[in-house]
């Protein structure tokens, strides 16, 4: 079949693509920036890459008309803007774009919306479902609660909380009930539903066999890791205070933490499990989903992460628009160090950040990340998705990868920390030298003052890092 995959660089999209290729389908992958797409090692000839933005209608003309199935996997919750308006616009444009196509079946992955009172993000999901249901195609909506998988926002938050806090004074929403489901089961359902008339024009709740509170999920993770944790809930935490608590302890952004806290007060329990009988699927229990997720992380098989979604703001443009750092009106710190082994230096560069740190003065980088968190930035806790591979669009601590070409020997990062200006960090191998360049474009007097204040630290941090990389 010919399949349209929206959100192909997103958390679910990256996981779903190999499954579709394995089934022998030809997949049209919709991406906003082709450079962010990670080509698979198998099945690349079954892929057509389409650079489209569902907020820009004129780009949708690139979508072919001879389609059989389309997956709608577009969400905007991690941004800082009006995600509900963006999600509505995207859904309307998607529906209009498919009007002239032959697509028979659209599959939408949404959230469980069984309560009368819904959070803003769940209300937005329901609104998108309504918009898509008015298309000429048959729509199937799968409503999931908590998805457990390596790199998922839910799992990363659970892991951060349990690994970092032996004692937790937590909000009362930890007693809210939910029905988690493993990422493998989600993918089984999505693939199994394709062009299956038994699911046309229906919506299904999907979840595992366990109905748990968030507290029980934390305790289940602690038990799986052999950790003793003491967790106490208090009724006095306001939603805003709860959001800050989640934001500072975990690697989530504040905007996402706020949306999650709003939703965590709403029970997300399945109405029924009839989809399991229709598709012949037996979802894993929570313990098994955790076990499979931990195994994938230990074996470095994390193929996608929610942290690689772009922050709202300037970088919602194509990343390629930022691949040449400016020079006029900028402060520049450049280190040029001779190298002895090109391949070893490139390996070190491609291993920067995350658990490995920054080779020199890592404790100062950590302090900078903590200060960034205090003013609402992303901090250092995002880490990296893959331990030794980088592609355009990946999050790397408080940086975003703009350009990554190993053969060329060039890596360019853009700072997503809170700054009175814009910052780039570039590594280039030219002849037998490493050229490391930090560029800062200040905004106003505050930006210039910031640069002068941090210059003494830059003097030995950047020089020390360059020497370690070249050694």
C-alpha beads as a LAMMPS data file, in Angstrom:
LAMMPS data file: protein, C-alpha beads

471 atoms
470 bonds

1 atom types
1 bond types

-500.0 500.0 xlo xhi
-500.0 500.0 ylo yhi
-500.0 500.0 zlo zhi

Masses

1 110.0

Atoms # bond

1 1 1 0.000 0.000 0.000
2 1 1 0.962 3.645 -0.400
3 1 1 1.088 5.199 3.058
4 1 1 1.347 8.858 4.093
5 1 1 3.222 9.243 7.376
6 1 1 2.924 12.652 8.999
7 1 1 5.155 13.452 11.969
8 1 1 7.842 11.200 10.479
9 1 1 10.567 12.758 12.663
10 1 1 8.448 12.634 15.817
11 1 1 8.566 10.079 18.618
12 1 1 5.875 7.734 17.244
13 1 1 6.640 8.412 13.570
14 1 1 10.267 7.314 13.848
15 1 1 9.193 4.100 15.585
16 1 1 6.376 3.363 13.156
17 1 1 8.372 3.787 9.930
18 1 1 10.489 0.579 10.204
19 1 1 7.311 -1.415 10.877
20 1 1 5.660 -0.053 7.750
21 1 1 8.750 -0.776 5.646
22 1 1 8.950 -4.307 7.020
23 1 1 5.361 -4.879 5.864
24 1 1 6.430 -3.889 2.340
25 1 1 4.543 -0.583 2.092
26 1 1 5.760 2.466 0.194
27 1 1 5.859 5.329 2.692
28 1 1 5.605 9.043 1.937
29 1 1 7.282 10.668 4.934
30 1 1 6.186 14.219 5.707
31 1 1 8.878 16.342 7.364
32 1 1 9.340 20.071 7.825
33 1 1 13.071 19.828 7.191
34 1 1 14.599 17.037 5.116
35 1 1 17.891 17.333 6.988
36 1 1 16.171 16.150 10.168
37 1 1 15.168 12.830 8.636
38 1 1 17.156 9.779 9.714
39 1 1 17.269 7.376 6.751
40 1 1 16.859 3.715 7.744
41 1 1 19.542 1.193 6.837
42 1 1 16.926 -1.136 5.324
43 1 1 14.047 -0.178 3.045
44 1 1 15.264 3.276 1.981
45 1 1 14.062 2.589 -1.571
46 1 1 10.513 2.310 -0.206
47 1 1 10.560 5.907 1.064
48 1 1 9.595 9.169 -0.625
49 1 1 10.555 12.200 1.436
50 1 1 8.153 15.168 1.327
51 1 1 9.136 18.526 2.817
52 1 1 5.793 19.899 3.978
53 1 1 4.501 22.033 6.834
54 1 1 0.857 21.562 7.740
55 1 1 0.738 25.147 8.993
56 1 1 1.717 26.339 5.490
57 1 1 -1.004 25.203 3.016
58 1 1 1.003 25.855 -0.157
59 1 1 3.577 23.196 0.829
60 1 1 0.870 20.520 0.933
61 1 1 0.690 20.406 -2.858
62 1 1 3.637 18.005 -2.657
63 1 1 1.428 15.296 -1.146
64 1 1 0.581 12.689 -3.831
65 1 1 -3.030 11.889 -4.700
66 1 1 -2.699 8.106 -5.070
67 1 1 -2.676 7.163 -1.389
68 1 1 -4.270 4.228 0.424
69 1 1 -3.685 5.022 4.100
70 1 1 -2.547 8.083 6.034
71 1 1 -1.308 8.365 9.626
72 1 1 -1.990 11.634 11.423
73 1 1 0.677 11.953 14.151
74 1 1 0.974 15.729 14.474
75 1 1 1.000 17.218 17.973
76 1 1 2.206 20.591 19.238
77 1 1 2.049 20.282 23.020
78 1 1 5.778 20.768 23.630
79 1 1 5.790 24.253 22.119
80 1 1 5.401 27.538 23.951
81 1 1 2.776 29.052 21.673
82 1 1 -0.962 28.377 21.330
83 1 1 -0.693 24.672 20.595
84 1 1 -4.488 24.235 20.428
85 1 1 -4.753 26.748 17.599
86 1 1 -1.781 25.191 15.784
87 1 1 -3.246 21.694 16.118
88 1 1 -6.601 22.884 14.773
89 1 1 -4.981 24.624 11.797
90 1 1 -2.830 21.579 11.010
91 1 1 -5.845 19.271 11.112
92 1 1 -7.901 21.515 8.834
93 1 1 -5.047 21.781 6.320
94 1 1 -4.441 18.023 6.437
95 1 1 -8.113 17.292 5.761
96 1 1 -8.154 19.761 2.865
97 1 1 -4.942 18.349 1.395
98 1 1 -6.401 14.834 1.260
99 1 1 -9.680 15.933 -0.281
100 1 1 -8.447 15.336 -3.837
101 1 1 -6.585 12.137 -2.969
102 1 1 -7.686 8.513 -3.162
103 1 1 -6.881 7.869 0.498
104 1 1 -9.349 5.426 1.993
105 1 1 -8.293 5.266 5.624
106 1 1 -6.807 7.789 8.069
107 1 1 -5.466 6.673 11.453
108 1 1 -5.111 9.243 14.230
109 1 1 -3.301 8.663 17.530
110 1 1 -4.925 10.764 20.235
111 1 1 -5.367 10.775 24.024
112 1 1 -8.011 9.181 26.233
113 1 1 -10.882 11.648 26.603
114 1 1 -13.509 9.890 28.744
115 1 1 -13.944 12.510 31.465
116 1 1 -16.354 15.441 31.297
117 1 1 -13.609 17.813 32.433
118 1 1 -10.640 17.682 30.091
119 1 1 -7.290 19.426 30.135
120 1 1 -6.482 21.915 27.404
121 1 1 -4.287 19.468 25.536
122 1 1 -6.857 16.624 25.706
123 1 1 -9.583 19.028 24.567
124 1 1 -7.373 19.943 21.641
125 1 1 -6.908 16.260 20.747
126 1 1 -10.694 15.793 20.769
127 1 1 -11.147 18.861 18.574
128 1 1 -8.661 17.459 16.040
129 1 1 -10.563 14.177 16.037
130 1 1 -13.795 16.032 15.244
131 1 1 -12.147 17.911 12.373
132 1 1 -10.691 14.732 10.857
133 1 1 -14.001 12.877 11.184
134 1 1 -15.523 15.316 8.695
135 1 1 -13.160 14.226 5.913
136 1 1 -14.245 12.051 3.000
137 1 1 -12.044 9.194 4.229
138 1 1 -12.777 6.596 6.925
139 1 1 -11.222 7.687 10.220
140 1 1 -9.972 5.475 13.034
141 1 1 -8.875 7.166 16.246
142 1 1 -6.797 5.369 18.841
143 1 1 -6.809 7.055 22.229
144 1 1 -3.823 6.293 24.433
145 1 1 -2.980 7.412 27.942
146 1 1 0.577 6.864 29.159
147 1 1 2.933 5.309 26.598
148 1 1 5.863 3.390 28.092
149 1 1 8.873 3.216 25.804
150 1 1 12.504 4.287 25.631
151 1 1 12.549 7.999 24.888
152 1 1 8.854 8.630 25.598
153 1 1 8.057 11.688 27.708
154 1 1 6.084 9.595 30.208
155 1 1 8.847 7.060 30.732
156 1 1 11.601 9.686 30.952
157 1 1 9.665 11.585 33.632
158 1 1 9.072 8.409 35.654
159 1 1 12.766 7.519 35.351
160 1 1 13.964 11.011 36.301
161 1 1 11.760 11.154 39.399
162 1 1 12.640 7.713 40.732
163 1 1 16.350 7.762 39.888
164 1 1 16.975 11.226 41.330
165 1 1 14.726 11.426 44.400
166 1 1 15.017 8.870 47.239
167 1 1 12.281 10.833 49.036
168 1 1 9.468 12.607 47.199
169 1 1 6.972 15.115 48.540
170 1 1 4.611 14.934 45.606
171 1 1 1.321 16.513 44.458
172 1 1 -1.981 14.750 45.071
173 1 1 -2.417 14.004 41.356
174 1 1 -0.060 11.077 41.886
175 1 1 -3.196 9.217 43.012
176 1 1 -4.919 9.764 39.636
177 1 1 -5.613 6.518 37.765
178 1 1 -4.251 5.751 34.311
179 1 1 -3.836 2.730 32.043
180 1 1 -0.320 2.634 30.572
181 1 1 0.533 0.830 27.344
182 1 1 3.894 -0.226 25.921
183 1 1 5.184 1.422 22.741
184 1 1 5.486 -1.982 21.037
185 1 1 1.770 -2.597 21.535
186 1 1 0.930 0.878 20.206
187 1 1 2.859 0.114 17.020
188 1 1 1.163 -3.293 16.710
189 1 1 -2.225 -1.616 16.866
190 1 1 -1.368 1.133 14.389
191 1 1 -0.020 -1.295 11.799
192 1 1 -2.727 -3.894 12.368
193 1 1 -5.502 -1.362 11.823
194 1 1 -4.399 -0.283 8.345
195 1 1 -7.268 -0.639 5.848
196 1 1 -9.081 -2.931 8.285
197 1 1 -12.785 -2.237 7.700
198 1 1 -13.608 -3.571 11.173
199 1 1 -12.163 -0.363 12.654
200 1 1 -13.425 2.182 10.101
201 1 1 -15.146 5.310 11.476
202 1 1 -14.651 4.297 15.103
203 1 1 -12.586 5.384 18.079
204 1 1 -10.859 3.020 20.487
205 1 1 -9.152 3.424 23.833
206 1 1 -5.873 1.525 23.954
207 1 1 -4.092 0.488 27.139
208 1 1 -2.372 -2.389 28.873
209 1 1 -4.089 -4.727 31.337
210 1 1 -3.064 -2.708 34.439
211 1 1 -4.994 0.253 35.828
212 1 1 -2.543 2.093 38.068
213 1 1 -2.138 5.395 39.824
214 1 1 0.895 7.503 38.915
215 1 1 2.169 6.677 42.413
216 1 1 1.943 2.947 41.682
217 1 1 3.785 3.482 38.404
218 1 1 6.643 5.215 40.234
219 1 1 6.740 2.434 42.809
220 1 1 6.694 -0.171 40.024
221 1 1 9.706 1.455 38.361
222 1 1 11.560 1.638 41.695
223 1 1 10.910 -2.064 42.289
224 1 1 12.098 -2.969 38.775
225 1 1 15.334 -1.046 39.420
226 1 1 15.783 -2.433 42.931
227 1 1 15.522 1.034 44.488
228 1 1 13.903 1.923 47.795
229 1 1 11.864 5.097 47.515
230 1 1 9.643 6.967 49.975
231 1 1 6.856 8.912 48.293
232 1 1 4.397 11.137 50.150
233 1 1 1.551 13.106 48.592
234 1 1 0.374 16.471 49.885
235 1 1 -2.847 18.302 48.982
236 1 1 -1.368 21.807 49.056
237 1 1 0.552 21.905 45.761
238 1 1 -1.112 24.229 43.267
239 1 1 -0.980 23.301 39.553
240 1 1 1.666 25.990 39.031
241 1 1 3.796 24.706 41.912
242 1 1 3.345 21.135 40.638
243 1 1 4.519 22.234 37.192
244 1 1 7.662 23.808 38.645
245 1 1 8.293 20.660 40.712
246 1 1 8.098 18.468 37.607
247 1 1 10.135 20.924 35.548
248 1 1 13.069 21.211 37.966
249 1 1 13.325 17.515 38.805
250 1 1 12.875 16.049 35.332
251 1 1 14.190 16.807 31.844
252 1 1 10.857 18.161 30.606
253 1 1 10.396 21.769 29.501
254 1 1 8.194 24.030 31.611
255 1 1 5.525 24.345 28.902
256 1 1 5.297 20.557 28.624
257 1 1 5.324 20.150 32.419
258 1 1 2.427 22.591 32.693
259 1 1 0.393 20.709 30.081
260 1 1 1.181 17.357 31.689
261 1 1 0.195 18.497 35.173
262 1 1 -3.074 19.807 33.778
263 1 1 -3.733 16.383 32.238
264 1 1 -2.549 14.353 35.218
265 1 1 -5.574 15.513 37.180
266 1 1 -7.763 13.699 34.634
267 1 1 -8.209 9.911 34.794
268 1 1 -7.135 8.218 31.561
269 1 1 -8.665 4.751 31.859
270 1 1 -9.969 2.761 28.881
271 1 1 -13.724 2.342 28.404
272 1 1 -13.207 -1.156 27.008
273 1 1 -10.571 -3.351 25.359
274 1 1 -12.511 -4.481 22.283
275 1 1 -9.697 -3.391 19.942
276 1 1 -7.522 -6.199 21.371
277 1 1 -10.053 -8.801 20.248
278 1 1 -10.563 -7.184 16.829
279 1 1 -6.819 -7.130 16.081
280 1 1 -5.849 -10.231 18.067
281 1 1 -3.428 -8.367 20.340
282 1 1 -2.527 -9.066 23.981
283 1 1 -0.887 -5.923 25.404
284 1 1 1.976 -6.273 27.880
285 1 1 1.421 -5.494 31.539
286 1 1 3.238 -2.525 33.066
287 1 1 6.074 -4.640 34.486
288 1 1 6.799 -6.223 31.092
289 1 1 6.660 -2.859 29.296
290 1 1 9.179 -1.467 31.787
291 1 1 11.442 -4.489 31.339
292 1 1 11.457 -4.210 27.535
293 1 1 12.079 -0.457 27.736
294 1 1 15.017 -0.850 30.120
295 1 1 16.461 -3.553 27.875
296 1 1 16.265 -1.251 24.828
297 1 1 18.070 1.527 26.720
298 1 1 20.817 -0.802 27.975
299 1 1 21.425 -2.007 24.410
300 1 1 21.468 1.563 22.994
301 1 1 18.359 0.919 20.891
302 1 1 16.626 4.245 21.549
303 1 1 15.428 5.147 18.062
304 1 1 13.488 8.294 18.979
305 1 1 12.948 10.651 21.889
306 1 1 10.351 13.265 22.727
307 1 1 13.252 15.638 23.533
308 1 1 14.145 15.851 19.850
309 1 1 10.922 17.760 19.152
310 1 1 11.811 21.367 18.341
311 1 1 11.138 24.094 20.870
312 1 1 8.691 26.744 19.823
313 1 1 10.369 29.901 18.564
314 1 1 12.954 30.746 15.947
315 1 1 13.972 27.163 15.301
316 1 1 10.456 26.297 14.171
317 1 1 11.857 27.528 10.871
318 1 1 13.911 25.101 8.805
319 1 1 17.073 24.267 10.711
320 1 1 19.072 24.723 7.529
321 1 1 18.339 28.454 7.780
322 1 1 20.744 28.575 10.760
323 1 1 23.648 26.504 9.442
324 1 1 25.940 29.457 8.822
325 1 1 26.657 31.374 12.025
326 1 1 26.682 35.148 11.539
327 1 1 29.822 37.217 11.899
328 1 1 28.751 40.869 11.854
329 1 1 27.914 42.233 15.296
330 1 1 29.020 39.012 16.998
331 1 1 31.482 38.010 19.689
332 1 1 33.636 35.060 18.657
333 1 1 35.889 32.703 20.583
334 1 1 37.924 30.502 18.227
335 1 1 40.379 27.777 19.130
336 1 1 42.616 26.155 16.500
337 1 1 44.431 23.041 17.707
338 1 1 46.535 20.586 15.654
339 1 1 45.275 17.000 15.738
340 1 1 47.105 13.700 15.400
341 1 1 44.214 11.404 14.484
342 1 1 41.265 12.785 12.514
343 1 1 38.943 9.838 13.109
344 1 1 39.525 9.797 16.856
345 1 1 38.838 13.530 17.120
346 1 1 35.607 13.191 15.142
347 1 1 34.539 10.298 17.372
348 1 1 35.081 12.483 20.435
349 1 1 33.102 15.348 18.915
350 1 1 30.216 13.036 18.034
351 1 1 30.198 11.736 21.618
352 1 1 29.907 15.150 23.282
353 1 1 27.324 15.782 25.985
354 1 1 24.870 13.497 27.734
355 1 1 26.374 11.089 30.261
356 1 1 29.854 11.571 28.776
357 1 1 29.933 15.292 29.492
358 1 1 31.972 17.978 27.716
359 1 1 35.507 16.650 28.290
360 1 1 36.648 19.704 30.215
361 1 1 34.996 21.667 33.022
362 1 1 31.870 19.509 32.876
363 1 1 30.906 20.650 36.376
364 1 1 30.780 24.234 35.069
365 1 1 28.534 23.118 32.211
366 1 1 26.265 21.519 34.835
367 1 1 26.123 24.749 36.817
368 1 1 25.261 26.630 33.625
369 1 1 22.497 24.113 32.959
370 1 1 21.109 24.542 36.473
371 1 1 21.123 28.338 36.112
372 1 1 19.298 27.928 32.812
373 1 1 16.617 25.856 34.544
374 1 1 16.166 28.614 37.149
375 1 1 15.196 31.118 34.457
376 1 1 12.913 28.738 32.566
377 1 1 15.371 27.198 30.101
378 1 1 15.830 23.580 29.074
379 1 1 18.905 22.968 31.232
380 1 1 21.312 20.079 30.702
381 1 1 18.939 17.242 31.576
382 1 1 17.795 16.473 28.043
383 1 1 21.025 14.600 27.378
384 1 1 21.139 12.931 23.983
385 1 1 19.057 10.277 22.218
386 1 1 21.870 8.106 20.843
387 1 1 25.209 7.629 22.653
388 1 1 27.452 8.133 19.605
389 1 1 25.334 9.277 16.672
390 1 1 23.956 12.720 15.891
391 1 1 21.625 13.938 13.168
392 1 1 20.185 17.345 12.364
393 1 1 17.429 18.249 14.809
394 1 1 18.675 16.132 17.725
395 1 1 18.673 17.643 21.197
396 1 1 22.119 17.647 22.832
397 1 1 21.836 18.903 26.410
398 1 1 20.882 22.583 25.974
399 1 1 21.993 22.612 22.329
400 1 1 20.207 21.673 19.105
401 1 1 22.100 19.993 16.252
402 1 1 21.915 22.166 13.128
403 1 1 24.488 20.401 10.964
404 1 1 26.228 17.069 11.372
405 1 1 28.441 15.545 8.683
406 1 1 31.057 13.085 9.913
407 1 1 32.758 12.701 6.530
408 1 1 33.134 16.455 6.266
409 1 1 34.196 16.697 9.903
410 1 1 31.725 19.427 10.827
411 1 1 29.239 19.683 13.686
412 1 1 27.217 22.828 14.357
413 1 1 25.117 23.393 17.475
414 1 1 22.628 26.137 18.311
415 1 1 21.972 27.093 21.945
416 1 1 18.436 26.629 23.265
417 1 1 19.271 27.922 26.723
418 1 1 17.824 31.226 27.873
419 1 1 20.210 33.922 26.618
420 1 1 20.182 37.671 25.902
421 1 1 21.119 36.782 22.330
422 1 1 21.853 33.770 20.129
423 1 1 24.754 31.339 20.385
424 1 1 26.359 28.770 18.098
425 1 1 29.114 26.238 18.794
426 1 1 30.899 24.798 15.765
427 1 1 33.524 22.078 15.341
428 1 1 35.372 21.699 12.023
429 1 1 38.290 19.531 10.976
430 1 1 40.354 21.288 8.305
431 1 1 43.560 19.632 7.137
432 1 1 45.152 18.451 10.388
433 1 1 43.560 21.009 12.684
434 1 1 40.450 21.217 14.851
435 1 1 38.786 24.620 14.566
436 1 1 36.317 25.157 17.389
437 1 1 34.280 28.359 17.178
438 1 1 31.837 29.786 19.712
439 1 1 29.723 32.588 18.254
440 1 1 27.427 34.861 20.251
441 1 1 25.139 37.459 18.711
442 1 1 24.033 39.752 21.575
443 1 1 20.682 41.469 21.883
444 1 1 21.146 44.948 23.262
445 1 1 23.289 46.095 26.164
446 1 1 22.288 43.100 28.322
447 1 1 23.667 40.722 25.710
448 1 1 27.016 42.495 25.601
449 1 1 27.212 42.593 29.366
450 1 1 26.494 38.851 29.493
451 1 1 29.358 38.087 27.113
452 1 1 31.856 40.151 29.100
453 1 1 30.786 38.418 32.325
454 1 1 31.265 34.903 30.954
455 1 1 34.407 35.609 28.910
456 1 1 36.797 34.642 31.772
457 1 1 35.126 31.224 31.978
458 1 1 35.110 30.786 28.206
459 1 1 38.842 31.429 28.151
460 1 1 39.715 28.124 29.796
461 1 1 36.548 26.052 29.205
462 1 1 36.629 26.311 25.417
463 1 1 40.396 26.061 25.195
464 1 1 40.474 23.081 27.537
465 1 1 37.706 21.304 25.618
466 1 1 39.426 21.860 22.261
467 1 1 42.709 20.440 23.604
468 1 1 40.957 17.328 24.939
469 1 1 39.145 16.784 21.642
470 1 1 42.368 17.120 19.651
471 1 1 44.536 15.033 21.998

Bonds

1 1 1 2
2 1 2 3
3 1 3 4
4 1 4 5
5 1 5 6
6 1 6 7
7 1 7 8
8 1 8 9
9 1 9 10
10 1 10 11
11 1 11 12
12 1 12 13
13 1 13 14
14 1 14 15
15 1 15 16
16 1 16 17
17 1 17 18
18 1 18 19
19 1 19 20
20 1 20 21
21 1 21 22
22 1 22 23
23 1 23 24
24 1 24 25
25 1 25 26
26 1 26 27
27 1 27 28
28 1 28 29
29 1 29 30
30 1 30 31
31 1 31 32
32 1 32 33
33 1 33 34
34 1 34 35
35 1 35 36
36 1 36 37
37 1 37 38
38 1 38 39
39 1 39 40
40 1 40 41
41 1 41 42
42 1 42 43
43 1 43 44
44 1 44 45
45 1 45 46
46 1 46 47
47 1 47 48
48 1 48 49
49 1 49 50
50 1 50 51
51 1 51 52
52 1 52 53
53 1 53 54
54 1 54 55
55 1 55 56
56 1 56 57
57 1 57 58
58 1 58 59
59 1 59 60
60 1 60 61
61 1 61 62
62 1 62 63
63 1 63 64
64 1 64 65
65 1 65 66
66 1 66 67
67 1 67 68
68 1 68 69
69 1 69 70
70 1 70 71
71 1 71 72
72 1 72 73
73 1 73 74
74 1 74 75
75 1 75 76
76 1 76 77
77 1 77 78
78 1 78 79
79 1 79 80
80 1 80 81
81 1 81 82
82 1 82 83
83 1 83 84
84 1 84 85
85 1 85 86
86 1 86 87
87 1 87 88
88 1 88 89
89 1 89 90
90 1 90 91
91 1 91 92
92 1 92 93
93 1 93 94
94 1 94 95
95 1 95 96
96 1 96 97
97 1 97 98
98 1 98 99
99 1 99 100
100 1 100 101
101 1 101 102
102 1 102 103
103 1 103 104
104 1 104 105
105 1 105 106
106 1 106 107
107 1 107 108
108 1 108 109
109 1 109 110
110 1 110 111
111 1 111 112
112 1 112 113
113 1 113 114
114 1 114 115
115 1 115 116
116 1 116 117
117 1 117 118
118 1 118 119
119 1 119 120
120 1 120 121
121 1 121 122
122 1 122 123
123 1 123 124
124 1 124 125
125 1 125 126
126 1 126 127
127 1 127 128
128 1 128 129
129 1 129 130
130 1 130 131
131 1 131 132
132 1 132 133
133 1 133 134
134 1 134 135
135 1 135 136
136 1 136 137
137 1 137 138
138 1 138 139
139 1 139 140
140 1 140 141
141 1 141 142
142 1 142 143
143 1 143 144
144 1 144 145
145 1 145 146
146 1 146 147
147 1 147 148
148 1 148 149
149 1 149 150
150 1 150 151
151 1 151 152
152 1 152 153
153 1 153 154
154 1 154 155
155 1 155 156
156 1 156 157
157 1 157 158
158 1 158 159
159 1 159 160
160 1 160 161
161 1 161 162
162 1 162 163
163 1 163 164
164 1 164 165
165 1 165 166
166 1 166 167
167 1 167 168
168 1 168 169
169 1 169 170
170 1 170 171
171 1 171 172
172 1 172 173
173 1 173 174
174 1 174 175
175 1 175 176
176 1 176 177
177 1 177 178
178 1 178 179
179 1 179 180
180 1 180 181
181 1 181 182
182 1 182 183
183 1 183 184
184 1 184 185
185 1 185 186
186 1 186 187
187 1 187 188
188 1 188 189
189 1 189 190
190 1 190 191
191 1 191 192
192 1 192 193
193 1 193 194
194 1 194 195
195 1 195 196
196 1 196 197
197 1 197 198
198 1 198 199
199 1 199 200
200 1 200 201
201 1 201 202
202 1 202 203
203 1 203 204
204 1 204 205
205 1 205 206
206 1 206 207
207 1 207 208
208 1 208 209
209 1 209 210
210 1 210 211
211 1 211 212
212 1 212 213
213 1 213 214
214 1 214 215
215 1 215 216
216 1 216 217
217 1 217 218
218 1 218 219
219 1 219 220
220 1 220 221
221 1 221 222
222 1 222 223
223 1 223 224
224 1 224 225
225 1 225 226
226 1 226 227
227 1 227 228
228 1 228 229
229 1 229 230
230 1 230 231
231 1 231 232
232 1 232 233
233 1 233 234
234 1 234 235
235 1 235 236
236 1 236 237
237 1 237 238
238 1 238 239
239 1 239 240
240 1 240 241
241 1 241 242
242 1 242 243
243 1 243 244
244 1 244 245
245 1 245 246
246 1 246 247
247 1 247 248
248 1 248 249
249 1 249 250
250 1 250 251
251 1 251 252
252 1 252 253
253 1 253 254
254 1 254 255
255 1 255 256
256 1 256 257
257 1 257 258
258 1 258 259
259 1 259 260
260 1 260 261
261 1 261 262
262 1 262 263
263 1 263 264
264 1 264 265
265 1 265 266
266 1 266 267
267 1 267 268
268 1 268 269
269 1 269 270
270 1 270 271
271 1 271 272
272 1 272 273
273 1 273 274
274 1 274 275
275 1 275 276
276 1 276 277
277 1 277 278
278 1 278 279
279 1 279 280
280 1 280 281
281 1 281 282
282 1 282 283
283 1 283 284
284 1 284 285
285 1 285 286
286 1 286 287
287 1 287 288
288 1 288 289
289 1 289 290
290 1 290 291
291 1 291 292
292 1 292 293
293 1 293 294
294 1 294 295
295 1 295 296
296 1 296 297
297 1 297 298
298 1 298 299
299 1 299 300
300 1 300 301
301 1 301 302
302 1 302 303
303 1 303 304
304 1 304 305
305 1 305 306
306 1 306 307
307 1 307 308
308 1 308 309
309 1 309 310
310 1 310 311
311 1 311 312
312 1 312 313
313 1 313 314
314 1 314 315
315 1 315 316
316 1 316 317
317 1 317 318
318 1 318 319
319 1 319 320
320 1 320 321
321 1 321 322
322 1 322 323
323 1 323 324
324 1 324 325
325 1 325 326
326 1 326 327
327 1 327 328
328 1 328 329
329 1 329 330
330 1 330 331
331 1 331 332
332 1 332 333
333 1 333 334
334 1 334 335
335 1 335 336
336 1 336 337
337 1 337 338
338 1 338 339
339 1 339 340
340 1 340 341
341 1 341 342
342 1 342 343
343 1 343 344
344 1 344 345
345 1 345 346
346 1 346 347
347 1 347 348
348 1 348 349
349 1 349 350
350 1 350 351
351 1 351 352
352 1 352 353
353 1 353 354
354 1 354 355
355 1 355 356
356 1 356 357
357 1 357 358
358 1 358 359
359 1 359 360
360 1 360 361
361 1 361 362
362 1 362 363
363 1 363 364
364 1 364 365
365 1 365 366
366 1 366 367
367 1 367 368
368 1 368 369
369 1 369 370
370 1 370 371
371 1 371 372
372 1 372 373
373 1 373 374
374 1 374 375
375 1 375 376
376 1 376 377
377 1 377 378
378 1 378 379
379 1 379 380
380 1 380 381
381 1 381 382
382 1 382 383
383 1 383 384
384 1 384 385
385 1 385 386
386 1 386 387
387 1 387 388
388 1 388 389
389 1 389 390
390 1 390 391
391 1 391 392
392 1 392 393
393 1 393 394
394 1 394 395
395 1 395 396
396 1 396 397
397 1 397 398
398 1 398 399
399 1 399 400
400 1 400 401
401 1 401 402
402 1 402 403
403 1 403 404
404 1 404 405
405 1 405 406
406 1 406 407
407 1 407 408
408 1 408 409
409 1 409 410
410 1 410 411
411 1 411 412
412 1 412 413
413 1 413 414
414 1 414 415
415 1 415 416
416 1 416 417
417 1 417 418
418 1 418 419
419 1 419 420
420 1 420 421
421 1 421 422
422 1 422 423
423 1 423 424
424 1 424 425
425 1 425 426
426 1 426 427
427 1 427 428
428 1 428 429
429 1 429 430
430 1 430 431
431 1 431 432
432 1 432 433
433 1 433 434
434 1 434 435
435 1 435 436
436 1 436 437
437 1 437 438
438 1 438 439
439 1 439 440
440 1 440 441
441 1 441 442
442 1 442 443
443 1 443 444
444 1 444 445
445 1 445 446
446 1 446 447
447 1 447 448
448 1 448 449
449 1 449 450
450 1 450 451
451 1 451 452
452 1 452 453
453 1 453 454
454 1 454 455
455 1 455 456
456 1 456 457
457 1 457 458
458 1 458 459
459 1 459 460
460 1 460 461
461 1 461 462
462 1 462 463
463 1 463 464
464 1 464 465
465 1 465 466
466 1 466 467
467 1 467 468
468 1 468 469
469 1 469 470
470 1 470 471
